[in-house]
Amino acid sequence: MTELRLELDEDEWGYRITTDFVQEKVFNNWYLKDGDLLVIKSREYIADIERTVVSTDYKVVVGGEIQATDKRGISDILSQRMFDHMEKSGTMPYDTEFKKASKNIATLEFKPDAYDTFQIKIRKEDVGGDPAEFVGGMKPAGKKPEAKADQPGGQPRGQPRGQRGEIPETVHSFEVAGSKGAIYTVSEHADGSWSCTCSHFMFRLSKSGGHCKHIQQIK
Ligand SMILES: [Zn+2]
């Protein structure tokens, strides 16, 4: 059995949309499944404009391989899958809302995340009738399953660092330049713990209490 794992750089983070339309955060070394749609963000500091810019890459897992696509490609795949799902189950997919309809196309919006919206097109020729009527006949999506917090080999190890939002008081903070020119803030907290604003720390290490290279540099 071959296992496909995700490779993420320290400045990358993102999520996948499963074939059940559930959004799950992904981490470096995470197992992927055929059919997963990946939305991967990366942060880069652009010195000319003195800004950090976030860009997005879209990928689809097909036949055990990760293939690059674009937002339109993801929307097309989702449109097909969501139509199949609605036809079979008679229910709306999660995080999806009806937006507008013409005679031939009903447009839905799928918002898996506060930052991303995908346009879903349900077409007359698929429905074999009025697409707005088809969508209007759907029952609400029901309760969304909890995203899986654990995957073999993918879960950061160690003790979790308390509840989200309970960051202990900061006693020192330091500015550190990352390898690509971004500036991160490394903080030492009153309870002896450390944090950093880089994505490697925020999205992975903060859960395990691990230290990124910026924290190691300061300590
Ligand atoms: Zn860091």
Boltz pocket constraint, residues with backbone or C-beta under 6 A from the ligand:
constraints:
  - pocket:
      binder: B
      contacts: [[A, 184], [A, 196], [A, 197], [A, 198], [A, 200], [A, 201], [A, 212], [A, 213], [A, 214], [A, 215]]
      max_distance: 6.0
